[in-house]
Amino acid sequence: MKVLVTGAAGFIGSNLIHYLRCHRPTWNIVSLDKLTYCANLEWLSEFHGDPRHSFYQCDIADTAKINEVFARENPDAVMHLAAESHVDRSILEPLDFVRTNVLGTAVLLEVARNTWKKRSDVRFLHVSTDEVFGALGPEGMFSEDTNYDPSSPYSASKAAGDHFVRAWYRTYGLPILITNTCNNYGPRQFPEKLIPVVISRALNHEPVPIYGQGQQVRDWLHVEDHCSGLLTVLEAGTPGDTFCIGSRSTVPNIELVKTLLDAVDSHLGHPVGHSHQLLTFVEDRPGHDFRYAIDPTHIESALGWQAKISLKDGLHQTIEWYIEHREAIDRIRQGEHRSFEEKWYGHRLGER
């Protein structure tokens, strides 16, 4: 079995490579990544020289390059995770999201179709988000039957990608699978998302920005559980099907942030509550969805998959990882990312 993983040097992609090498050690893995600001080859360094692992630096929207990779490797499956994924950045630079998440997905689909021809033993797994469904009210959960209602340039671009994937299945018979998942967390996440932002800023005693009053509700899934779900869908899912992957771990942002701050205090030997002084409530994000919650009943009943890592245990493990890798994370937070933080959060935090 040879699988091509796009976005392999990113957060979920790098964790997926580690998961596959552990759980499917005989598979050949072709890693592909453009190596944008949020990718880090350091996360894949232990596979350097591994005869069952190869890496290509490549833009998925570059048809010629993607054709070269497929011609050389002829993978049996694609696990498509490459994406621009930060909502705040999508508000500032929406066309970057259209290029990667829409055009890039279409290029992969077309190259896969032309390479595989009429093979039925192949799979194209497209990894998407629950944000394509928009926002929930106080009750209810997203499911595979929820109508699309994206709110941001990011979620709109991912929704378009989902529609392209289904179109290639219905029009050309390409054996596709789609997953929509909730907020992921865990090791190797770039420090622009909520959990690593809180941890890294608290460790450096910097203000921790919270949108509005922090009452937005999110559903959290540990990245290792997500990886196990993706592998399950790839191996057991029926082509054309969609699966929502979640863990039923919903919590308001402010509650999650305070939990993280208390845990960081505990790790650093500070009195619990000491870091609450870092909480800084800032102007809300435009079009900020209020609540997400995902219903994983379909994947649980159809494929027998279930999340195993509790939010409490997962957060504890994640904080430990960021403390152990504090030097690497501090390096990552410099340069381009520091410029973005100043551009996006500066006026909200009164820093410029």
N, C-alpha and C positions, 0 to 999 in steps of 0.2 A: 504494500500500500504506500502510495506517495501522495502527500497532501501539501498543497500550497497555502500558506498562511499569509494574508496581507495585513499590514500594520503590525508586523511581528516584533518590532522594537519599541512598541508603545506599551501602555499599561496592561490592558487585557491580553494583547497579543503576546507579550513576553511571558506573562503568566501561563498562557495557553501552551507555548512552546515547552516550558518546564513541565507542565502537566502531561503533555503528550509523550515527552521523553521518558517520564516516569511510568506512565500507565500503558503506553504502546511503544515499548523500546525498539521493536523491530521495524517500525514505520520509518520511511524516509521523509524528512521534512524540508520543504523549500520555503525559506523565510524571505519575505519581500517587504521593504519599507522605504519610503522616500527620505526618511531621516529629517523630518521637520523639527521644530523647536522642542516638541514634547516626546520625541523618540530618544532612546539611549541604548547604543550598542553594548554598553557595559552590562546591561541586564541579560545579554546573550553571550557574554564572554566565555562562559564555561563550555560552550559548544564549539568554540573555535578549534578547527582540526577534526571535529567529529565527522567521520565518513558518511554518516546518515543525516547530516544537516548541511544545508548550503544557504548562502545569503546573497540576495541581490538588492542593491540600492536602486530604487526605481519608482517613478511617479505612475500611479495606476491610470492616470488620464493620458499617458503617453502610449498610444496604440502600438507604435513600432517596437518599443521596449517590451511591452507586455507580450506581443507576438513572439519576440525573441526568447523570452523566458518560457513560454508555453511550448515553443518548438524544441527547445533544448531539454526541458524537464518532463513534458507530457504528464502532468499530475493526474491522479485518479479522483481527486477531490479538491475543492477550493473552500477554505474557511475565510470569508471576507470580513475582516475587522477594520481595515484601513478607513479612517474617517477623520475629518475635522469635527471635534466634539464639544468644544467649549462654548456654551450659549453666549457668554459675555463677548467673546471674540467674534461670534457670528453677527452680533449687533454692530460691531465696528467694521468688520470686513466680510460682508455676506457673500461676495462673489467667490472668495476662496472656498467657501463651503459648497457652493454650487458646482465648482470645478471638480472637487474631490468626491463629494458624496453623491452627486448625480452623474456627471460625465464619467468620472472614474469607474463608477459601478457599471454604467452602460458599456464602457470599453471592456471590462472584465467579462461581462456576460457575452458580448459578441465574440471575443477571442476564444472563450471557452466553447461557445457553440460551434465555431468554425474548426476548432481543434478536435473536439470530441465527436463531431458529426452526429451519428445516430446511436452512439454508445449508451446503453441503459444502465451500466454498472458504475456510473460516475455520479458525483453530487456537487452542487454549488450551494453552500450554506452562507446565507446573508445574515449578518448579525446587526440587529437594529435596536431601537430604543422604545420605551413606553411613551416618550415625549411626543411621538407622532399622534397620539390620541388626544392631546391637549390637556385640559385640567379637569379634575373631578370636583364635585361638590363635597359636602360633609360625609356623604355615604357612598357606598358602591366601590367597585374595583374594575380595572381594565381587564378585558379578556380578548380572545382572538376575534370576537364578533363586534368589538367596539369600533364605531366609526372614526375615521381620521379627522382630526381638527387641530393641526399644528399651530403653535403660537409664535415661534421664533424662527429666524432664518435657519438656525441649526435644525430644528425639528421639521421644518418644511423641506429642507434638503434631504433629510433621512426618509421622510414620507415619500418623496419623489423616487428615491432609490428603491424603496419597497415596491412601489408600483411598477418600476422598470423590471424588477426581478420577476414579479408575477406575470408581466406581459411576455417575458421570454419563455416562461413555462406554458402559457396559454397559446401563444403564437407559434413557437418553435418546438415545444415539448422538452425544453431543457430541464433536467431533473433538479429542481431547486428546493430549498428549504429556507424558511425565514424564522428567526427568533426575535422577539421583542423583550427586552429586559429592563429592570428597574435600575436605580443608582447602584453602581458597583463601588467597592472599597477594598483595600488590602495593600500588600507590598507593591512597590514600583510605580505607584500612581504619581503622575506629574503634579507638583504642588500648585495647581490652579483650581482644583476641585475642592469642595467644602472640607472634607475630612483631612487631607494633607495640608490644606491652608491653615486650619485651626492648629493642628499638631506643630507644624513648622514655625508658625508665628508664636505660639505659646512657648516653645522651646527657646526662642530668641527674645522673648518678652516684648513682642511687638503687638500693636493693636489688632484685634481679631474682628474683621468687619462682618456684620450680620444685616442682611437686607430687611428693611421694614422693621417689624417687631419680632421677626423670627418665627412666626406662626405657620409658615409654609410646612406642609407635611410631605415627607419623602419615604419611599420604600427601599430598604437597603439589602443588598445581596453581596456576600463575600465573593471575591473574584475566583477563588478556588471552586466554590459551588457553581459559579457561572461556567467555568471551564468544564466541569463534570457534566453539566447540562448540555453544553454545546457538543461534547463528544457523544453523549447519549442520542441527541437529535441526529447527528451525522450518521451514526451507525444504525439507528432503529427507526428514524422518522420516515414517513411515506412522502415521496416527492410531491410537491405542491402544497404541503401542509405548513401551518404556522404554529409556533409554540411560544406562549408567554412564560418567561422564566423569572421566578421570584421566590421570596422566602417568607412573605407575610410579616415583615419586620418594619412596620410603619412607625414614625416618630416625628414630632415637630422639630424643626431645625434648631430652635433655641434649646430644647431639651437635649438633643444630641450634642450640641456644642458645649453645654455645661458639663455633660458627662465626660466629654473628651478633656476639657480643662481640668476637671477633678482628677482624672486618671493621670494626666501629665504631672499635676502637682504631686500626686502620690509617688510617681516614678522619680521625681526630682527631689523628694523629701520635703516638699513644702506643705504647709497646712492645706487641707482640702478647702477649696473656695478661694485660695490666694489669687489664682489667675483670672477670676471673674472680673477683676478690675480691667482686664484687657478687652472685654466685650465693648464693641463700638457699633451702635445701631446706625446704619447708613441709609441713604436714599435707595428705594427699592429699584430693582431691575425693571426696565420697560417690558410689559407683557408677561410678567412673572406668573407662572402657573401656581395656583394655591396648593393643590394636593394631588399626589400620585399614589396609587396602590395597584398592585398587579395580582391577578388571580392565576396561580399556576396549576389549577385543577386539571387542565387538559394534558399537560406533560406528566403530571403525577399519575393520572389514570391510564393514559394511552401508552406511556413508555416506562412507568415505574420509577421515575426520577423524583427525588426530593432533596431540598436543601438540608445540609447537615450541620452547618456552623451557625451557632446562635449569634445574635448581634453583640451580646456582652462579650463572649469569647473572641469573636472576630475583631472587635475594637481593641481589646487587650493585646492580641497578637499584632495588630497593625501598629499600635503605639510602640510596642517593643521593637518592631522592625525599623520604624523611623528613627528611634533613638539610636539603634545600632548602626544605622546608615546616615547619621546626622551630617557628617562631613560631606558625603556625596550629595545629599539633598540641598545643603547650603550652597554647594557649587552650582547646582542646577538652577537655584533661585536667582543667580546673578545674571548679568548680561541682558539678553532679550526679554526674559521673563520679568526681570526687575523693571525694565522699561514699560512693559505692559501693565504691571501692577500700578506703577505711578500714573500711567495714562488713564486707567480705568477706575482705580480706587482713590487716587490722589485727592481729587476735590471732595470725594465723599468722606475721607478721613481728615480733611483739612491740612493735607500735606503739601498742597500747592495752590 
